[in-house]
Amino acid sequence: MAVAEEYDSLVAIAGDVEAIIDLLDSDDSPELVKEAETELSKADEIIARIEFRRMLSGEHDGSDAILFINAGAGGTEACDWVEILLRMYRRWADEKGYKTEIVDFTLGDGAGFRSVTMTVAGEFAYGYLKAENGVHRLVRISPFDANKRRHTSFTSVFVLPEVEDDIEIEIRSEDLRVDTYRAGGAGGQHVNKTDSAVRLTHIPTGIVVACQSQRSQHQNRDTAMKLLRSKLYELEMQKKMDAQAELEKDKKRIEWGSQIRSYVLQPYRLIKDHRTGYESGNVDAVLDGDLDEFIRAYLLRGDR
């Protein structure tokens, strides 16, 4: 719900409650009291959302997001963990009404993905998802271990805002190497018979981006250019402003001791964010995309 719509809803609720209070002068029935309480609860929810959005005041918090998920230590298990996290974020985005698109991926050996790049389009997508920057640790009985031993694996999540076209980022054609290749077909996606996938290498910085989600080479190139613009923008802001280093502050090595959140499925079931201390025993709900309380705890902490 947009801010203007939320304000209009609050005004309407205030009018309804005022009318109920007037009626209570002549009729103090429990039904009217209950109706007033219900309306006030609605108002509390709207006010809570408005207060929460006040925390999303960063320069790019309102932007679309680009999500990078990469497997770390753990082999096949870590690649499977990438796919689990990808599903979690897609479920979360669907619940928010956001549009997601997998623009690039590298398949894992035997299961999951070594890496996935996904765009998330919607109001405040980056503002919310920046809370997910860092290393995510999974502890479970591995389905890939014939001896049913407990395994620990790590995956990094890195989020960038999608840079708008009106921001000046010069990309000279002579600074680009363009490679084309045949797109894959993971997850039931269309398997292209031509070399439509595009990989761009920005020679001065060494930044490499790729896109294979569209059927035409032209569309894939356009998307890859958006990814490159965002990465170059981040690089420039880091050079010019110390504050922009906030984009990288939670990006750590993908290994033991650097995790921001642990997901323990055995020997007990608990998900805990090590930055905020917030935890949940409802593991299934979280892995199905119920991330809002974790994100809220991060955004409300004082040192973010």
FENMO-V903400 format. One record per residue. N is the residue number from 1. PSI is psi in whole degrees, -180 to 180 (* if undefined). OMEGA is omega as a letter, one per 30 degrees, with the letter a starting at -180 (999 if undefined). Layout:
N/PSI/OMEGA + N/PSI/OMEGA
This chain:
1/130/a + 2/159/a + 3/-42/a + 4/-40/l + 5/-39/l + 6/-41/l + 7/-45/l + 8/-38/l + 9/-41/l + 10/-42/l + 11/-43/a + 12/-42/l + 13/-42/l + 14/-40/l + 15/-42/l + 16/-43/a + 17/-39/l + 18/-41/l + 19/-39/l + 20/-42/l + 21/-41/l + 22/-41/l + 23/-32/a + 24/-19/l + 25/-30/a + 26/-11/a + 27/102/a + 28/41/a + 29/147/l + 30/-29/a + 31/-40/l + 32/-39/l + 33/-43/l + 34/-40/l + 35/-41/l + 36/-42/l + 37/-39/l + 38/-45/l + 39/-39/l + 40/-33/l + 41/-40/l + 42/-42/l + 43/-41/l + 44/-41/l + 45/-43/a + 46/-44/l + 47/-40/l + 48/-40/l + 49/-42/l + 50/-44/l + 51/-39/a + 52/-42/a + 53/-23/l + 54/-25/l + 55/-18/a + 56/66/a + 57/9/l + 58/162/a + 59/-37/a + 60/13/a + 61/-30/a + 62/-2/a + 63/164/l + 64/164/a + 65/153/l + 66/122/a + 67/125/l + 68/124/l + 69/125/a + 70/134/l + 71/143/l + 72/-138/a + 73/137/l + 74/-3/l + 75/-134/a + 76/-39/l + 77/-42/l + 78/-37/l + 79/-40/l + 80/-36/l + 81/-36/l + 82/-45/a + 83/-37/l + 84/-45/l + 85/-39/l + 86/-46/l + 87/-42/a + 88/-47/a + 89/-34/l + 90/-41/l + 91/-43/l + 92/-46/a + 93/-41/l + 94/-42/a + 95/-32/l + 96/-9/a + 97/18/l + 98/156/l + 99/129/l + 100/152/l + 101/126/l + 102/116/a + 103/-17/l + 104/151/l + 105/156/l + 106/122/a + 107/147/l + 108/169/l + 109/99/l + 110/-26/a + 111/154/l + 112/-148/a + 113/144/l + 114/-37/l + 115/153/l + 116/139/l + 117/126/a + 118/137/l + 119/145/l + 120/113/a + 121/125/l + 122/160/a + 123/126/l + 124/21/l + 125/-46/l + 126/-40/a + 127/-39/l + 128/-50/a + 129/-16/l + 130/-20/l + 131/-16/a + 132/-1/l + 133/124/l + 134/-168/a + 135/132/a + 136/127/a + 137/132/l + 138/133/l + 139/120/a + 140/170/l + 141/117/a + 142/130/l + 143/-7/a + 144/4/a + 145/113/a + 146/-24/a + 147/4/l + 148/44/l + 149/158/l + 150/133/a + 151/151/l + 152/130/l + 153/161/a + 154/144/l + 155/139/l + 156/144/l + 157/128/l + 158/131/a + 159/133/l + 160/150/l + 161/144/l + 162/124/a + 163/133/l + 164/155/a + 165/-21/a + 166/-1/l + 167/130/a + 168/106/l + 169/110/a + 170/123/l + 171/105/a + 172/141/a + 173/-33/a + 174/-12/l + 175/1/a + 176/137/l + 177/125/a + 178/122/l + 179/141/l + 180/150/l + 181/171/a + 182/130/a + 183/152/l + 184/-173/a + 185/36/a + 186/151/l + 187/24/l + 188/11/l + 189/161/l + 190/132/l + 191/115/a + 192/142/a + 193/-3/a + 194/169/l + 195/73/a + 196/-21/l + 197/147/a + 198/134/l + 199/127/l + 200/132/l + 201/121/l + 202/104/a + 203/-43/a + 204/-32/a + 205/-17/a + 206/5/l + 207/133/l + 208/131/l + 209/160/a + 210/156/l + 211/136/l + 212/18/a + 213/-21/a + 214/163/a + 215/-19/a + 216/147/l + 217/-38/a + 218/-46/l + 219/-41/l + 220/-37/l + 221/-41/l + 222/-44/l + 223/-42/l + 224/-37/l + 225/-36/l + 226/-43/l + 227/-43/a + 228/-41/l + 229/-42/a + 230/-43/a + 231/-39/l + 232/-37/l + 233/-45/l + 234/-43/a + 235/-43/a + 236/-42/a + 237/-33/l + 238/-33/l + 239/-36/a + 240/-32/a + 241/126/l + 242/-32/a + 243/-31/a + 244/-15/l + 245/-10/l + 246/-26/l + 247/-26/a + 248/-7/a + 249/-28/a + 250/7/l + 251/114/a + 252/175/l + 253/145/a + 254/77/a + 255/180/a + 256/139/l + 257/-10/a + 258/5/a + 259/146/l + 260/-24/a + 261/140/l + 262/137/l + 263/101/a + 264/119/l + 265/-24/l + 266/143/g + 267/-7/l + 268/176/a + 269/111/a + 270/138/l + 271/126/a + 272/134/l + 273/120/a + 274/-13/l + 275/-38/a + 276/-20/a + 277/-5/l + 278/138/a + 279/160/l + 280/136/l + 281/-6/l + 282/72/a + 283/-44/a + 284/-42/a + 285/-42/a + 286/-46/l + 287/-15/l + 288/8/l + 289/5/a + 290/78/a + 291/-5/a + 292/-41/a + 293/-35/l + 294/-44/l + 295/-43/l + 296/-46/a + 297/-39/l + 298/-46/a + 299/-29/a + 300/-10/a + 301/154/a + 302/-20/a + 303/21/a + 304/*/999
